[in-house]
Amino acid sequence: MAGGLMGFIKAKSKVSLITSTLFAALLALCATGIIRPFYIADILVGLLLVVFGIRFAKGRKFMPSGLMLGLSAAVLAALLLIH
């Protein structure tokens, strides 16, 4: 959610703020067990991985899309190892 807030502050991107808030809320609900089954979080993080992968491929800038791509990949790997 912090990245969406930074996108809003720096570039006035409402889409960034709304999307980050939505994903943060959904992932928090998955973490608390309110949203089940467990693989919903895997799907959500996988979607983030695809989105940031496309953005990184288009822009070739590490910040912010490359960083978020790496973080999304690390989180997805951790989730897959847990299951």
N, CA, C and O atoms as a CHARMM CRD file, in Angstrom:
* protein
*
  332
    1    1 MET  N      0.81700  -1.18200   0.00000 PROA 1      0.00000
    2    1 MET  CA     0.00000   0.00000   0.00000 PROA 1      0.00000
    3    1 MET  C      0.86800   1.25600   0.00000 PROA 1      0.00000
    4    1 MET  O      0.46000   2.30600  -0.49700 PROA 1      0.00000
    5    2 ALA  N      2.05700   1.13600   0.55800 PROA 2      0.00000
    6    2 ALA  CA     2.97100   2.28200   0.60000 PROA 2      0.00000
    7    2 ALA  C      3.36600   2.72600  -0.81000 PROA 2      0.00000
    8    2 ALA  O      3.48900   3.92100  -1.07800 PROA 2      0.00000
    9    3 GLY  N      3.56100   1.76800  -1.70100 PROA 3      0.00000
   10    3 GLY  CA     3.90600   2.11300  -3.07700 PROA 3      0.00000
   11    3 GLY  C      2.79700   2.86900  -3.77600 PROA 3      0.00000
   12    3 GLY  O      3.06400   3.80300  -4.53200 PROA 3      0.00000
   13    4 GLY  N      1.57200   2.48500  -3.54000 PROA 4      0.00000
   14    4 GLY  CA     0.43600   3.19400  -4.11600 PROA 4      0.00000
   15    4 GLY  C      0.31400   4.60200  -3.57800 PROA 4      0.00000
   16    4 GLY  O     -0.03900   5.53300  -4.30200 PROA 4      0.00000
   17    5 LEU  N      0.60700   4.74600  -2.30600 PROA 5      0.00000
   18    5 LEU  CA     0.58600   6.07500  -1.69800 PROA 5      0.00000
   19    5 LEU  C      1.68300   6.96100  -2.28700 PROA 5      0.00000
   20    5 LEU  O      1.46300   8.14400  -2.54800 PROA 5      0.00000
   21    6 MET  N      2.85700   6.38300  -2.49300 PROA 6      0.00000
   22    6 MET  CA     3.94800   7.14600  -3.11400 PROA 6      0.00000
   23    6 MET  C      3.58900   7.52500  -4.55100 PROA 6      0.00000
   24    6 MET  O      3.87100   8.64100  -4.98700 PROA 6      0.00000
   25    7 GLY  N      2.97600   6.61100  -5.27900 PROA 7      0.00000
   26    7 GLY  CA     2.54000   6.91700  -6.63700 PROA 7      0.00000
   27    7 GLY  C      1.52100   8.03400  -6.66900 PROA 7      0.00000
   28    7 GLY  O      1.51200   8.85600  -7.58600 PROA 7      0.00000
   29    8 PHE  N      0.67000   8.05900  -5.67200 PROA 8      0.00000
   30    8 PHE  CA    -0.33000   9.12500  -5.59700 PROA 8      0.00000
   31    8 PHE  C      0.31500  10.46500  -5.25200 PROA 8      0.00000
   32    8 PHE  O     -0.02300  11.49500  -5.83500 PROA 8      0.00000
   33    9 ILE  N      1.24700  10.44200  -4.29900 PROA 9      0.00000
   34    9 ILE  CA     1.91000  11.67600  -3.88800 PROA 9      0.00000
   35    9 ILE  C      2.77900  12.23900  -5.00900 PROA 9      0.00000
   36    9 ILE  O      2.73400  13.43600  -5.29200 PROA 9      0.00000
   37   10 LYS  N      3.57100  11.37500  -5.64600 PROA 10     0.00000
   38   10 LYS  CA     4.51400  11.85800  -6.66200 PROA 10     0.00000
   39   10 LYS  C      3.85900  12.15700  -8.00100 PROA 10     0.00000
   40   10 LYS  O      4.16700  13.17400  -8.62300 PROA 10     0.00000
   41   11 ALA  N      2.95600  11.28600  -8.45900 PROA 11     0.00000
   42   11 ALA  CA     2.40600  11.42700  -9.80400 PROA 11     0.00000
   43   11 ALA  C      0.91100  11.69600  -9.81900 PROA 11     0.00000
   44   11 ALA  O      0.30300  11.74400 -10.88800 PROA 11     0.00000
   45   12 LYS  N      0.30600  11.87300  -8.64100 PROA 12     0.00000
   46   12 LYS  CA    -1.14200  12.09300  -8.53800 PROA 12     0.00000
   47   12 LYS  C     -1.94400  10.95800  -9.18000 PROA 12     0.00000
   48   12 LYS  O     -2.99700  11.18400  -9.77700 PROA 12     0.00000
   49   13 SER  N     -1.41700   9.71800  -9.04200 PROA 13     0.00000
   50   13 SER  CA    -2.05700   8.55500  -9.64900 PROA 13     0.00000
   51   13 SER  C     -3.08900   7.96000  -8.69300 PROA 13     0.00000
   52   13 SER  O     -2.74500   7.25700  -7.74200 PROA 13     0.00000
   53   14 LYS  N     -4.34700   8.25500  -8.96300 PROA 14     0.00000
   54   14 LYS  CA    -5.42900   7.69900  -8.14100 PROA 14     0.00000
   55   14 LYS  C     -5.55700   6.19900  -8.37600 PROA 14     0.00000
   56   14 LYS  O     -5.89600   5.45400  -7.45600 PROA 14     0.00000
   57   15 VAL  N     -5.28700   5.74900  -9.60400 PROA 15     0.00000
   58   15 VAL  CA    -5.36800   4.32600  -9.92600 PROA 15     0.00000
   59   15 VAL  C     -4.36800   3.54200  -9.07400 PROA 15     0.00000
   60   15 VAL  O     -4.69200   2.47300  -8.55800 PROA 15     0.00000
   61   16 SER  N     -3.17000   4.07000  -8.93200 PROA 16     0.00000
   62   16 SER  CA    -2.14200   3.41600  -8.12200 PROA 16     0.00000
   63   16 SER  C     -2.59100   3.29000  -6.66800 PROA 16     0.00000
   64   16 SER  O     -2.42300   2.23600  -6.05500 PROA 16     0.00000
   65   17 LEU  N     -3.14800   4.33700  -6.12900 PROA 17     0.00000
   66   17 LEU  CA    -3.61000   4.33200  -4.74300 PROA 17     0.00000
   67   17 LEU  C     -4.76500   3.35200  -4.54100 PROA 17     0.00000
   68   17 LEU  O     -4.76800   2.58300  -3.58000 PROA 17     0.00000
   69   18 ILE  N     -5.73300   3.37900  -5.43300 PROA 18     0.00000
   70   18 ILE  CA    -6.90000   2.49500  -5.31200 PROA 18     0.00000
   71   18 ILE  C     -6.50500   1.03200  -5.47900 PROA 18     0.00000
   72   18 ILE  O     -6.95000   0.17300  -4.71900 PROA 18     0.00000
   73   19 THR  N     -5.67300   0.75400  -6.47100 PROA 19     0.00000
   74   19 THR  CA    -5.26400  -0.62300  -6.73000 PROA 19     0.00000
   75   19 THR  C     -4.43700  -1.18000  -5.57700 PROA 19     0.00000
   76   19 THR  O     -4.64600  -2.31800  -5.15600 PROA 19     0.00000
   77   20 SER  N     -3.50900  -0.39300  -5.07000 PROA 20     0.00000
   78   20 SER  CA    -2.68500  -0.88000  -3.96100 PROA 20     0.00000
   79   20 SER  C     -3.52300  -1.10900  -2.70600 PROA 20     0.00000
   80   20 SER  O     -3.28700  -2.06700  -1.96800 PROA 20     0.00000
   81   21 THR  N     -4.48900  -0.24600  -2.46300 PROA 21     0.00000
   82   21 THR  CA    -5.36700  -0.41600  -1.30000 PROA 21     0.00000
   83   21 THR  C     -6.21200  -1.67800  -1.44600 PROA 21     0.00000
   84   21 THR  O     -6.38300  -2.42600  -0.48400 PROA 21     0.00000
   85   22 LEU  N     -6.73200  -1.91100  -2.62800 PROA 22     0.00000
   86   22 LEU  CA    -7.55100  -3.09900  -2.88200 PROA 22     0.00000
   87   22 LEU  C     -6.74200  -4.38000  -2.67900 PROA 22     0.00000
   88   22 LEU  O     -7.18400  -5.29400  -1.98400 PROA 22     0.00000
   89   23 PHE  N     -5.55600  -4.44400  -3.28900 PROA 23     0.00000
   90   23 PHE  CA    -4.73100  -5.64100  -3.14500 PROA 23     0.00000
   91   23 PHE  C     -4.27600  -5.82800  -1.69800 PROA 23     0.00000
   92   23 PHE  O     -4.25600  -6.95400  -1.20100 PROA 23     0.00000
   93   24 ALA  N     -3.91300  -4.74500  -1.01800 PROA 24     0.00000
   94   24 ALA  CA    -3.48600  -4.84800   0.38500 PROA 24     0.00000
   95   24 ALA  C     -4.62300  -5.38300   1.25200 PROA 24     0.00000
   96   24 ALA  O     -4.40100  -6.23400   2.11400 PROA 24     0.00000
   97   25 ALA  N     -5.83300  -4.88700   1.02800 PROA 25     0.00000
   98   25 ALA  CA    -6.98400  -5.35200   1.80900 PROA 25     0.00000
   99   25 ALA  C     -7.28000  -6.82600   1.54200 PROA 25     0.00000
  100   25 ALA  O     -7.51400  -7.59600   2.47300 PROA 25     0.00000
  101   26 LEU  N     -7.27000  -7.21300   0.27200 PROA 26     0.00000
  102   26 LEU  CA    -7.54300  -8.61700  -0.07100 PROA 26     0.00000
  103   26 LEU  C     -6.47500  -9.55200   0.49600 PROA 26     0.00000
  104   26 LEU  O     -6.79900 -10.61700   1.02200 PROA 26     0.00000
  105   27 LEU  N     -5.21000  -9.16000   0.39200 PROA 27     0.00000
  106   27 LEU  CA    -4.14200 -10.00300   0.93400 PROA 27     0.00000
  107   27 LEU  C     -4.19200 -10.06200   2.45800 PROA 27     0.00000
  108   27 LEU  O     -3.87300 -11.09500   3.04600 PROA 27     0.00000
  109   28 ALA  N     -4.58400  -8.97500   3.09900 PROA 28     0.00000
  110   28 ALA  CA    -4.74300  -8.99100   4.55400 PROA 28     0.00000
  111   28 ALA  C     -5.87000  -9.93400   4.95700 PROA 28     0.00000
  112   28 ALA  O     -5.75100 -10.65800   5.94400 PROA 28     0.00000
  113   29 LEU  N     -6.94800  -9.92700   4.20600 PROA 29     0.00000
  114   29 LEU  CA    -8.05800 -10.84600   4.49300 PROA 29     0.00000
  115   29 LEU  C     -7.64400 -12.29500   4.26700 PROA 29     0.00000
  116   29 LEU  O     -8.08900 -13.18500   4.99200 PROA 29     0.00000
  117   30 CYS  N     -6.80900 -12.53900   3.28300 PROA 30     0.00000
  118   30 CYS  CA    -6.28400 -13.89500   3.06400 PROA 30     0.00000
  119   30 CYS  C     -5.38200 -14.30900   4.23000 PROA 30     0.00000
  120   30 CYS  O     -5.44500 -15.44700   4.69500 PROA 30     0.00000
  121   31 ALA  N     -4.54700 -13.38200   4.69500 PROA 31     0.00000
  122   31 ALA  CA    -3.61700 -13.68800   5.78100 PROA 31     0.00000
  123   31 ALA  C     -4.34500 -14.00300   7.08400 PROA 31     0.00000
  124   31 ALA  O     -3.87900 -14.82600   7.87200 PROA 31     0.00000
  125   32 THR  N     -5.47100 -13.36100   7.31200 PROA 32     0.00000
  126   32 THR  CA    -6.22300 -13.61200   8.54000 PROA 32     0.00000
  127   32 THR  C     -7.16000 -14.81100   8.43200 PROA 32     0.00000
  128   32 THR  O     -7.77300 -15.22100   9.41800 PROA 32     0.00000
  129   33 GLY  N     -7.26500 -15.36500   7.23200 PROA 33     0.00000
  130   33 GLY  CA    -8.10100 -16.54400   7.04500 PROA 33     0.00000
  131   33 GLY  C     -9.54700 -16.22800   6.74700 PROA 33     0.00000
  132   33 GLY  O    -10.37400 -17.13700   6.68200 PROA 33     0.00000
  133   34 ILE  N     -9.87300 -14.96500   6.56500 PROA 34     0.00000
  134   34 ILE  CA   -11.25600 -14.59200   6.24600 PROA 34     0.00000
  135   34 ILE  C    -11.59000 -14.99300   4.81900 PROA 34     0.00000
  136   34 ILE  O    -12.68400 -15.48600   4.54500 PROA 34     0.00000
  137   35 ILE  N    -10.64400 -14.78100   3.91000 PROA 35     0.00000
  138   35 ILE  CA   -10.81900 -15.24400   2.53000 PROA 35     0.00000
  139   35 ILE  C    -10.13100 -16.59100   2.41800 PROA 35     0.00000
  140   35 ILE  O     -8.93900 -16.72100   2.69500 PROA 35     0.00000
  141   36 ARG  N    -10.88900 -17.57800   2.01200 PROA 36     0.00000
  142   36 ARG  CA   -10.37600 -18.93600   1.82600 PROA 36     0.00000
  143   36 ARG  C    -10.79200 -19.41800   0.45900 PROA 36     0.00000
  144   36 ARG  O    -11.78400 -18.88800  -0.04000 PROA 36     0.00000
  145   37 PRO  N    -10.18700 -20.31300  -0.17100 PROA 37     0.00000
  146   37 PRO  CA    -9.07700 -21.17300   0.22300 PROA 37     0.00000
  147   37 PRO  C     -7.73900 -20.45000   0.14100 PROA 37     0.00000
  148   37 PRO  O     -7.65000 -19.32100  -0.34100 PROA 37     0.00000
  149   38 PHE  N     -6.70700 -21.12600   0.62100 PROA 38     0.00000
  150   38 PHE  CA    -5.38700 -20.50700   0.77600 PROA 38     0.00000
  151   38 PHE  C     -4.78700 -20.04000  -0.54100 PROA 38     0.00000
  152   38 PHE  O     -4.00800 -19.08700  -0.55300 PROA 38     0.00000
  153   39 TYR  N     -5.13000 -20.68900  -1.65200 PROA 39     0.00000
  154   39 TYR  CA    -4.47800 -20.35400  -2.92300 PROA 39     0.00000
  155   39 TYR  C     -4.97800 -19.03900  -3.53100 PROA 39     0.00000
  156   39 TYR  O     -4.43600 -18.59900  -4.54500 PROA 39     0.00000
  157   40 ILE  N     -5.96700 -18.41600  -2.95700 PROA 40     0.00000
  158   40 ILE  CA    -6.42000 -17.10500  -3.44200 PROA 40     0.00000
  159   40 ILE  C     -5.28700 -16.08500  -3.31300 PROA 40     0.00000
  160   40 ILE  O     -5.09900 -15.25300  -4.20100 PROA 40     0.00000
  161   41 ALA  N     -4.53500 -16.14700  -2.21700 PROA 41     0.00000
  162   41 ALA  CA    -3.39300 -15.23900  -2.03700 PROA 41     0.00000
  163   41 ALA  C     -2.34200 -15.49400  -3.11000 PROA 41     0.00000
  164   41 ALA  O     -1.72700 -14.55400  -3.61500 PROA 41     0.00000
  165   42 ASP  N     -2.13300 -16.76400  -3.46200 PROA 42     0.00000
  166   42 ASP  CA    -1.18300 -17.09600  -4.53300 PROA 42     0.00000
  167   42 ASP  C     -1.60700 -16.46700  -5.85300 PROA 42     0.00000
  168   42 ASP  O     -0.77700 -15.94100  -6.59400 PROA 42     0.00000
  169   43 ILE  N     -2.89500 -16.52200  -6.13800 PROA 43     0.00000
  170   43 ILE  CA    -3.42200 -15.94900  -7.37500 PROA 43     0.00000
  171   43 ILE  C     -3.25900 -14.43500  -7.37600 PROA 43     0.00000
  172   43 ILE  O     -2.86100 -13.85100  -8.38400 PROA 43     0.00000
  173   44 LEU  N     -3.56500 -13.80200  -6.25600 PROA 44     0.00000
  174   44 LEU  CA    -3.44000 -12.34000  -6.16400 PROA 44     0.00000
  175   44 LEU  C     -1.98700 -11.89400  -6.36500 PROA 44     0.00000
  176   44 LEU  O     -1.71900 -10.95100  -7.11000 PROA 44     0.00000
  177   45 VAL  N     -1.06500 -12.56900  -5.70500 PROA 45     0.00000
  178   45 VAL  CA     0.34700 -12.20600  -5.85500 PROA 45     0.00000
  179   45 VAL  C      0.82700 -12.54000  -7.26200 PROA 45     0.00000
  180   45 VAL  O      1.66500 -11.82700  -7.81500 PROA 45     0.00000
  181   46 GLY  N      0.30900 -13.61000  -7.84200 PROA 46     0.00000
  182   46 GLY  CA     0.64100 -13.93400  -9.22800 PROA 46     0.00000
  183   46 GLY  C      0.18000 -12.85000 -10.19400 PROA 46     0.00000
  184   46 GLY  O      0.88400 -12.52000 -11.14800 PROA 46     0.00000
  185   47 LEU  N     -0.99400 -12.30300  -9.94500 PROA 47     0.00000
  186   47 LEU  CA    -1.47800 -11.18800 -10.76800 PROA 47     0.00000
  187   47 LEU  C     -0.57100  -9.97300 -10.64700 PROA 47     0.00000
  188   47 LEU  O     -0.27300  -9.31000 -11.64000 PROA 47     0.00000
  189   48 LEU  N     -0.13500  -9.68600  -9.43000 PROA 48     0.00000
  190   48 LEU  CA     0.80100  -8.57500  -9.23100 PROA 48     0.00000
  191   48 LEU  C      2.11000  -8.83900  -9.96600 PROA 48     0.00000
  192   48 LEU  O      2.68900  -7.92300 -10.55000 PROA 48     0.00000
  193   49 LEU  N      2.57600 -10.07700  -9.93900 PROA 49     0.00000
  194   49 LEU  CA     3.80200 -10.44800 -10.64200 PROA 49     0.00000
  195   49 LEU  C      3.67200 -10.19800 -12.14200 PROA 49     0.00000
  196   49 LEU  O      4.59300  -9.66900 -12.76600 PROA 49     0.00000
  197   50 VAL  N      2.54700 -10.57000 -12.71500 PROA 50     0.00000
  198   50 VAL  CA     2.31500 -10.35100 -14.14400 PROA 50     0.00000
  199   50 VAL  C      2.24300  -8.86300 -14.46900 PROA 50     0.00000
  200   50 VAL  O      2.85800  -8.40500 -15.43100 PROA 50     0.00000
  201   51 VAL  N      1.49600  -8.11200 -13.67100 PROA 51     0.00000
  202   51 VAL  CA     1.34200  -6.67100 -13.92300 PROA 51     0.00000
  203   51 VAL  C      2.68700  -5.96300 -13.85600 PROA 51     0.00000
  204   51 VAL  O      3.02400  -5.17800 -14.74200 PROA 51     0.00000
  205   52 PHE  N      3.45800  -6.24000 -12.80500 PROA 52     0.00000
  206   52 PHE  CA     4.74300  -5.56400 -12.67600 PROA 52     0.00000
  207   52 PHE  C      5.75300  -6.08400 -13.69500 PROA 52     0.00000
  208   52 PHE  O      6.65800  -5.35200 -14.09600 PROA 52     0.00000
  209   53 GLY  N      5.60800  -7.33400 -14.11600 PROA 53     0.00000
  210   53 GLY  CA     6.46500  -7.85100 -15.18000 PROA 53     0.00000
  211   53 GLY  C      6.22800  -7.12500 -16.49500 PROA 53     0.00000
  212   53 GLY  O      7.17400  -6.78400 -17.20600 PROA 53     0.00000
  213   54 ILE  N      4.97000  -6.89200 -16.81200 PROA 54     0.00000
  214   54 ILE  CA     4.62700  -6.15900 -18.03400 PROA 54     0.00000
  215   54 ILE  C      5.12100  -4.72400 -17.94400 PROA 54     0.00000
  216   54 ILE  O      5.68500  -4.19800 -18.90300 PROA 54     0.00000
  217   55 ARG  N      4.91300  -4.09200 -16.80200 PROA 55     0.00000
  218   55 ARG  CA     5.37100  -2.69900 -16.63500 PROA 55     0.00000
  219   55 ARG  C      6.89000  -2.59300 -16.72200 PROA 55     0.00000
  220   55 ARG  O      7.41700  -1.64200 -17.30000 PROA 55     0.00000
  221   56 PHE  N      7.59700  -3.57200 -16.14600 PROA 56     0.00000
  222   56 PHE  CA     9.05000  -3.55000 -16.20800 PROA 56     0.00000
  223   56 PHE  C      9.54200  -3.78600 -17.63600 PROA 56     0.00000
  224   56 PHE  O     10.49900  -3.15300 -18.08200 PROA 56     0.00000
  225   57 ALA  N      8.88700  -4.69600 -18.34500 PROA 57     0.00000
  226   57 ALA  CA     9.27800  -4.97800 -19.73200 PROA 57     0.00000
  227   57 ALA  C      9.06800  -3.76000 -20.62400 PROA 57     0.00000
  228   57 ALA  O      9.85900  -3.51700 -21.53500 PROA 57     0.00000
  229   58 LYS  N      8.02200  -3.00200 -20.37400 PROA 58     0.00000
  230   58 LYS  CA     7.75600  -1.80900 -21.18000 PROA 58     0.00000
  231   58 LYS  C      8.70800  -0.66400 -20.84900 PROA 58     0.00000
  232   58 LYS  O      9.21600   0.00300 -21.75000 PROA 58     0.00000
  233   59 GLY  N      8.94900  -0.43700 -19.56600 PROA 59     0.00000
  234   59 GLY  CA     9.71100   0.74300 -19.16100 PROA 59     0.00000
  235   59 GLY  C     11.18500   0.50800 -18.91000 PROA 59     0.00000
  236   59 GLY  O     11.98300   1.44000 -19.01300 PROA 59     0.00000
  237   60 ARG  N     11.56500  -0.72600 -18.58100 PROA 60     0.00000
  238   60 ARG  CA    12.94400  -1.07900 -18.26100 PROA 60     0.00000
  239   60 ARG  C     13.55000  -0.24400 -17.14200 PROA 60     0.00000
  240   60 ARG  O     14.76600  -0.06700 -17.08200 PROA 60     0.00000
  241   61 LYS  N     12.69600   0.27100 -16.25200 PROA 61     0.00000
  242   61 LYS  CA    13.18400   1.03200 -15.10200 PROA 61     0.00000
  243   61 LYS  C     13.02000   0.17300 -13.85700 PROA 61     0.00000
  244   61 LYS  O     11.97400  -0.43800 -13.63600 PROA 61     0.00000
  245   62 PHE  N     14.06900   0.14100 -13.05500 PROA 62     0.00000
  246   62 PHE  CA    14.00300  -0.67400 -11.84500 PROA 62     0.00000
  247   62 PHE  C     13.00200  -0.11800 -10.84700 PROA 62     0.00000
  248   62 PHE  O     12.28000  -0.87500 -10.19800 PROA 62     0.00000
  249   63 MET  N     12.95700   1.18800 -10.72500 PROA 63     0.00000
  250   63 MET  CA    12.03100   1.81000  -9.77400 PROA 63     0.00000
  251   63 MET  C     10.81300   2.34500 -10.50600 PROA 63     0.00000
  252   63 MET  O     10.99200   3.10100 -11.46100 PROA 63     0.00000
  253   64 PRO  N      9.64300   2.02200 -10.14200 PROA 64     0.00000
  254   64 PRO  CA     9.26200   1.09700  -9.07900 PROA 64     0.00000
  255   64 PRO  C      8.94600  -0.30800  -9.57800 PROA 64     0.00000
  256   64 PRO  O      8.87200  -1.24700  -8.78600 PROA 64     0.00000
  257   65 SER  N      8.75800  -0.45700 -10.89600 PROA 65     0.00000
  258   65 SER  CA     8.23900  -1.73900 -11.39200 PROA 65     0.00000
  259   65 SER  C      9.21700  -2.89300 -11.20000 PROA 65     0.00000
  260   65 SER  O      8.78400  -4.00200 -10.89000 PROA 65     0.00000
  261   66 GLY  N     10.50200  -2.67700 -11.37200 PROA 66     0.00000
  262   66 GLY  CA    11.47400  -3.75200 -11.18000 PROA 66     0.00000
  263   66 GLY  C     11.54500  -4.20000  -9.73700 PROA 66     0.00000
  264   66 GLY  O     11.62300  -5.39700  -9.45600 PROA 66     0.00000
  265   67 LEU  N     11.51800  -3.24900  -8.82100 PROA 67     0.00000
  266   67 LEU  CA    11.52800  -3.57200  -7.39800 PROA 67     0.00000
  267   67 LEU  C     10.28800  -4.36600  -7.02100 PROA 67     0.00000
  268   67 LEU  O     10.38300  -5.38300  -6.33300 PROA 67     0.00000
  269   68 MET  N      9.13400  -3.90800  -7.46500 PROA 68     0.00000
  270   68 MET  CA     7.88000  -4.59200  -7.14300 PROA 68     0.00000
  271   68 MET  C      7.80800  -5.96500  -7.80900 PROA 68     0.00000
  272   68 MET  O      7.21400  -6.89200  -7.25900 PROA 68     0.00000
  273   69 LEU  N      8.40900  -6.09800  -8.98800 PROA 69     0.00000
  274   69 LEU  CA     8.47800  -7.40200  -9.64900 PROA 69     0.00000
  275   69 LEU  C      9.28600  -8.36700  -8.80000 PROA 69     0.00000
  276   69 LEU  O      8.87200  -9.50800  -8.59100 PROA 69     0.00000
  277   70 GLY  N     10.43100  -7.92300  -8.31300 PROA 70     0.00000
  278   70 GLY  CA    11.26100  -8.77300  -7.46700 PROA 70     0.00000
  279   70 GLY  C     10.58800  -9.13300  -6.15900 PROA 70     0.00000
  280   70 GLY  O     10.65000 -10.28300  -5.72200 PROA 70     0.00000
  281   71 LEU  N      9.94900  -8.16700  -5.53400 PROA 71     0.00000
  282   71 LEU  CA     9.23700  -8.43400  -4.27500 PROA 71     0.00000
  283   71 LEU  C      8.06100  -9.38000  -4.48200 PROA 71     0.00000
  284   71 LEU  O      7.82000 -10.26600  -3.66200 PROA 71     0.00000
  285   72 SER  N      7.33400  -9.19300  -5.57200 PROA 72     0.00000
  286   72 SER  CA     6.19800 -10.08000  -5.86300 PROA 72     0.00000
  287   72 SER  C      6.68000 -11.50200  -6.10800 PROA 72     0.00000
  288   72 SER  O      6.05200 -12.45900  -5.65600 PROA 72     0.00000
  289   73 ALA  N      7.79400 -11.64400  -6.82300 PROA 73     0.00000
  290   73 ALA  CA     8.34600 -12.98000  -7.08300 PROA 73     0.00000
  291   73 ALA  C      8.79000 -13.64200  -5.78200 PROA 73     0.00000
  292   73 ALA  O      8.56900 -14.83700  -5.58600 PROA 73     0.00000
  293   74 ALA  N      9.41300 -12.87100  -4.89600 PROA 74     0.00000
  294   74 ALA  CA     9.86200 -13.42400  -3.61200 PROA 74     0.00000
  295   74 ALA  C      8.67900 -13.85300  -2.74600 PROA 74     0.00000
  296   74 ALA  O      8.71600 -14.90900  -2.11600 PROA 74     0.00000
  297   75 VAL  N      7.64400 -13.04100  -2.71700 PROA 75     0.00000
  298   75 VAL  CA     6.46100 -13.38500  -1.91600 PROA 75     0.00000
  299   75 VAL  C      5.75800 -14.61200  -2.49100 PROA 75     0.00000
  300   75 VAL  O      5.32700 -15.48700  -1.74000 PROA 75     0.00000
  301   76 LEU  N      5.64200 -14.68300  -3.80700 PROA 76     0.00000
  302   76 LEU  CA     4.99900 -15.83900  -4.42300 PROA 76     0.00000
  303   76 LEU  C      5.81500 -17.11000  -4.15800 PROA 76     0.00000
  304   76 LEU  O      5.24500 -18.16500  -3.88000 PROA 76     0.00000
  305   77 ALA  N      7.12200 -17.01200  -4.24300 PROA 77     0.00000
  306   77 ALA  CA     7.97300 -18.18000  -3.94500 PROA 77     0.00000
  307   77 ALA  C      7.78500 -18.61400  -2.49400 PROA 77     0.00000
  308   77 ALA  O      7.68300 -19.80800  -2.21500 PROA 77     0.00000
  309   78 ALA  N      7.73900 -17.66100  -1.57500 PROA 78     0.00000
  310   78 ALA  CA     7.52700 -17.99700  -0.16500 PROA 78     0.00000
  311   78 ALA  C      6.16700 -18.64100   0.06000 PROA 78     0.00000
  312   78 ALA  O      6.04800 -19.60500   0.81600 PROA 78     0.00000
  313   79 LEU  N      5.14900 -18.11100  -0.59300 PROA 79     0.00000
  314   79 LEU  CA     3.80200 -18.68800  -0.44600 PROA 79     0.00000
  315   79 LEU  C      3.76600 -20.11700  -0.99400 PROA 79     0.00000
  316   79 LEU  O      3.16000 -21.00200  -0.38900 PROA 79     0.00000
  317   80 LEU  N      4.40500 -20.33500  -2.12400 PROA 80     0.00000
  318   80 LEU  CA     4.40700 -21.67900  -2.71500 PROA 80     0.00000
  319   80 LEU  C      5.20000 -22.67000  -1.85700 PROA 80     0.00000
  320   80 LEU  O      4.85200 -23.84900  -1.79400 PROA 80     0.00000
  321   81 LEU  N      6.25500 -22.20200  -1.20100 PROA 81     0.00000
  322   81 LEU  CA     7.01200 -23.08300  -0.32300 PROA 81     0.00000
  323   81 LEU  C      6.23400 -23.43500   0.93900 PROA 81     0.00000
  324   81 LEU  O      6.38200 -24.53100   1.47900 PROA 81     0.00000
  325   82 ILE  N      5.41500 -22.51700   1.40300 PROA 82     0.00000
  326   82 ILE  CA     4.60600 -22.76800   2.60000 PROA 82     0.00000
  327   82 ILE  C      3.55800 -23.83900   2.32800 PROA 82     0.00000
  328   82 ILE  O      3.28800 -24.68400   3.18200 PROA 82     0.00000
  329   83 HSD  N      2.97600 -23.80000   1.14900 PROA 83     0.00000
  330   83 HSD  CA     1.91000 -24.75700   0.82700 PROA 83     0.00000
  331   83 HSD  C      2.55500 -26.02200   0.39300 PROA 83     0.00000
  332   83 HSD  O      1.86300 -26.98700   0.06600 PROA 83     0.00000
